[in-house]
């Protein structure tokens, strides 16, 4: 039996359908609200608004749950690889051996970028932020690899190209930015190992592939692969609703991810730690400063917009972080400071009562620094990880029979009507 929510307005009663998701969450369907009542809803930040129905990712912020296609992220981080998780998100199921081997082969075959693109990369100013370069070059991919007819096999080729080339382009932008020679992808290395080799291999010091670091990078990218309708994913869906090509939609996602409140949060953590170190203040002073509601200063990497308990990804990332730091035995004052800050915050009543636990950005910033990733590349690492989620969400929206061009409404607060005044009378 259908369920409804009653809305009483202007002496009339309206019945709004109640929609229930497969995991039990409920939503009021307001699709025909304006048509039947003349009203719209106002929800700044869309914290209470569902923009779509999706079968990709489920998260429960109150219970600290995150699942991809129904599989808990904890299981994927422990047993899966980024390639396999990518297949799961985009295709809706775990691959068998043959499917995974075929996908891996395609990733290798499409890993090179057009040689003419190197010239474009080299003409960006040396101080350009990698996210700006990446967003621009993803858009440019359409010029080098034009749109294909919209049939499933052709879409699969475009998807594989983007998955493989984004990783190559990220490493390429870093190498060019520091004036080093370009390292080409190798067919004998896995997805994550290939990226690390393209980043750090040198003629004077060949890069040693450490399987623990490869595993850590796999986990990092798996944990970032999708996160429901976040800022960048929403951007991909909104831009994609105009039926733009996949490259343009993903480029929009990269641009949205760039900010310090989203994909740049892990970079902001390291910059915050540098600021604390340079300030000369004690950690207790810093914590008190962050707790002062009249002080705009905030600790980056603590708390989460959705999770009202511990971020499930943070638990996994912390375990991985501790393992890598223990193995590498790195002497880094910022990493030491991060661990001390975590200890202070976790014992503070204010942080405990307000569920301000260290989140994934806190630990991911630490682990990326530990394995040698430059700070300005942190958001790029996030983008590579989030790419399969963006693609899966784009595909799902393209196939959605209820598709509509995104066109939000607004509440106008300006002058009702104003008279034009000729310039000589002003």
N, C-alpha and C positions, 0 to 999 in steps of 0.2 A: 504494500500500500504506500502510495506516494506521501512524503512528508512535506509540510509547508511551514513557513514562518509568517506570522501575520504582522502587517504594517498598517497602523492606523494613522491616517493623515487627512486633514481637512474634512473630518466627519465620515470618511470612507475607509473601508477595510480592504486591504490588498493581500493576496496570498503569494508569497515568493517561494519558489521550489527550494527544497533543501537537498543538497548533493552530498553523498557520502563516498569517500575514497575507499580503496581496497584495504587500507590499514586503519580505517575507522574515523579518519578526520572528516569534519563536516564543514560545508560552506553554503552560504546563501547565494543562490543564482540570481544575480541582478541584471541579467542580459536585457530584460524588457522593462527595467525599472523606469527609465526616462519615458519610454513609449506609453506606459500605462499610468504613470503618476506625474510626469513632468519634472521629477527630481533626479539628481545625480548624487553620487557619494563623493565625499572629500576625505582623502587618506594620504597626507604628505608622507613620502618615503615608501608608500605601498606596503606598510608593515602588516596590514590586515586585509590585503587584497590578493586574491588568486588570479594570476593573469592567464592561466592555461590549465589544462589537465595534462599530466605527464606520467609515463610509465618507466621513467629512467632512474630517478634517484628519490629515495625516501629519507627524510630526516625528521627527528623529533627533538626539538631543542630542550624540552623539559626533562626528557629521559636520557638525553645524550646518545641518541641512536643515529647512525648513518649507514645506509645500504645502497649499493648499486645493483639495480635489477633484482632486488630482494636479497642479495648476498651481503652480509655484514662486512664493512670495510676492514674490520680486524682480521677476518679470514683471508681477504684478498691480500692485505699487507704481509701476512705471514706465509702464504702459500703461492700467490700468483706473481706474475711479472707485469710490468707496465704494458708490454705488447698485448698480453692476454686480457688485461683489464680494459684496454682500448677496444679490443674486439668485442668484449662483453657489452660495453656502453653503446657502441655504434650499431652492433648487430642484434642486440637483445638476448644473447646467449653466450655461454662459454664455448670456445672453439674446440673441435676435436684436433687430433695431432695433424692431420692433413690440412685442415683449414688454417691452423696456426703456422705451419711451415710455408704454406702458400702466401699468407699475409707477410711473413718475415721476408720471403723472397721478393715480394713486391716493394716492401720498404727499402730493401737494398737496391733494387733496380731503379728506384726513383729518388735516391738520396742525393744525387748530384744536382747542383743548380746550374743554369745556363751560364756559360763563361762570360757573356756580356753583362750579366748581373754583377759580376765582380767590379766592373768599371763603375757602375752606379753606386755600389757600396763605398768604393774608394773616394767618391766625390762628396760624401757627407763630411761636414767639418769634424775634426778629430774629437772635439769635446761633445759631440751629439750624444744624447742619452740613447742607449740601446733599444728602449721601448719605442721611441719615436722612429728610429731606423726600421725596426721590425714591422711596425704598423704600416709604414710606407711601402716597404718591400713586399709585404704580403699582398697589398693592393696591386702592386706592380706585377705580381705573378700572373695575373690574368693576361697581361700583354705578352708574356713569354710562353704561357700555356693557356691559350684561349679556351673559353667556355666550350664544353662538349654538349652534344645533344642530351636532353633529359631522359635518359633510359638508365636503368639501375646499374648496368655494368660500367657505363661511362661515368656515372656519379662515383662509383667505387674507385675508379682510377684517379679522379680528382681528389677524393678523400685521401688516398694513399700518398699522392704527390704532396699534399699539404702536410700530412703527418710526418713524412720523412724530411721534406725540404725545410720546414720550420726549424727543426733541430739543427740542420746543416747551416741555415742562414744565421741562427743565433750564434753558433760557434764562429762563423765567418765574420760577423760584425765585431765580435770581441777581438779576434786576431788582427783585423785591420785597424781597430781602434788603438791597439798598442804597438802597431808597426811591425808585427811579426808575419812570417810567411803563412800562406793558407795551407791547412792540413785537410786533405780530402778524406771522405769516409772510406772505411774498409769493409769489404764484403764478409770477412771472417769474424767480425765483432758484433756483439748484440747491440740493441738499440741504445741502451744506457752507456755501455762501454765505448761505443763509437763516439758518442757525444763527448765523453771525458777525454778521449784520445784526440779528437779534433780541437778541443779547447787547449790541451796542455802539452801535447807532444812537441818535441823540439829536436832539431838536428844535433844539438850539443848535449841534450839530455832527454833521451827517449822516455816517454811516459810509461810507467809501470802500471798495468791494470791490476788493481787490488779488488778482489771479489767482494770484500766487505763494503767497500765504498760503492761499488756497482750496486750491491744489494740495497744500501742506504739510499742511493739515488732512485732506484726502482720504487722503494717505499715512499719517498718524498713525492714522486710524480703520481703514484697510485692515490695517495691521500688528497692530492689536489685535483684529481681528474674530473670531478663534478661536484657540485654543491647546491643542487636545486636551482631556484630562480634568483640567483645573486645578481649584483650590479652588472657584471660583464656578460653573464649568460642572458640576462634580460635585454642587454644591448644587442646581442647577437640575434635574439628572437625579434626584437622591435625592428631592427634594420632589415633582417631577413624577411619580415612580413611584407616589405615592399617588393618582394620577389627579386632581390638582388642576387648576384652570384655568391658562392660560398666564400671566395677570397675577401670580398667586400664586407660580408657579415662578420667574418673572423677578425678582420682589421679593426672593425668597430669594437669588438670584444677586447682586443689588445689595448686600444685607446682607453676604454673604460677601466681596464685592470690596472692602468698605470698609476692611479692615485694612491696616496699614502693610507687612505682608509680601506683600501681593497688590496690589490696585488702588490702595492708598494709597502705594505705594513711590515713585512719581514726586513726590508731595507731600513724602514724607520726604526726598527728595534735596534739595529746595529748603530745607527746614527744617534739614537737616544743614549745608548751605552757610552759612546764616545763623548757625548755631551756631559754625562754624569762624571766620567773620568776626568775631564778637563775642568769641571766645576770645583773639584776639590772637596765637595760636600760628602758627608757620610751617607750611607744608604738609608739610615733611619730618618735623616733630614729630608732626603729625596722622597721617601714614602709619605712622610707627613705633608710635604708640599703637594703631592699628588692627591692626597685625601682632602685637602682644603677646597671646598666647593667654590670659594671666592677666587681661587687661583686657577687660571686656564691650563696650567701644566698637567699633563696626564702621562701615565706610564704606558708606553706602547707594548703590545703583545699580551695584555691582560684583559680578560673578559671577552664576550662575543655578542654580536647583535641578536643572534638566534638562540645559541645555547645558554640555557639558564642553569646549567650544571656544568660539569667538566666536559670540555671539547673532546669527543672520543678520538679524534685524530691526534690531539696533543699527547694523549697517553702513549700512543704508538711512537710518535716522533720523539718524545722524551727518552723512551727506552732505546731507540736507535741512536739518539744523540749521545747518551751516556756510553754506549758501546763504542762508537767511533772516537769520542774524545779519549776514552780509556785506551784504545788501541794506538792512536796516533801520538799520544803523550805530548800534545802541543803546548808550548809555553806562550800563552796569549793573555795579556791582562784583561782584555775585553771579555773573553770567554770565562775567565775566572770571576769577573765582576757579574756576569750574567747568572752564574750559578749561585752566587751570594745573594743577588737581588731576588731570585726565585725563592730562596730559603726564607728571607725576611718577609716577603709578601705572603707566603703560604702560612706563616705563623701569626699574621696580623688579623685581628678580629674584623676590622672594617672590610678587608678583602674577602674574608671567609663569608661574612654575612651577606655581602653583595655579589657573591659568586664570581669574584674577579680572579679566576684561576689563570695561570699562564696558558695561552692558547697556542695553536699550531704555528702562528707567525713567530712567536717567541723562540720556539725550539728550532724551527726551520731556518731562521736567520743564523742561529748559532751553528747548525750543522753545515750550512752552505759555506759559511766563513771557514769552518774547520777543514773542508775538503778543497779549499782554495778558490772558490767562486768569488770574483770581485763583487763588491757591494752593489754597484750600479747594474749588475746582471741579475740580481735577485728577482726582480719582477719578471724578467725574461724567463727565468727558470719556472716561475709560477705559470707563465703563459704556455710553455711547452706542456706542462702537466695538465692544464685546464683544456687544452686543445681538443682531446677526444670528447669531453663533455660538451663543448661548444658545437662540435660537428654533430653529435648525437641529438642535441636539442634542435639544431637547424634542420636536420633530416626529419625529426618528428613533427616539427611545425609545418614543414613543406608537405607532409603526408596527411596532415590533420584535416578531416572533412569540415570541421568547424572553423577553418582558417578565416581570419579577417585582418585587413590592414590595421595595424596599431594606430589608434587615433584617440588619445585621452582627451577628456573634457577639462574644464577649469571653472573656478568661481572668479568672475571678474570683479575687481575692487577699484577700478579707475573711475574717472569722471563719466557720468551717464552720457552727456553730450556737451561738446564745447564748440565755440564759434571760431572759425579761422580768422586770425587778425593779420592784415597785410603788414609786410615788414616795416614800412615807414611809420606805422602807428604803434609799434611795439615799444 
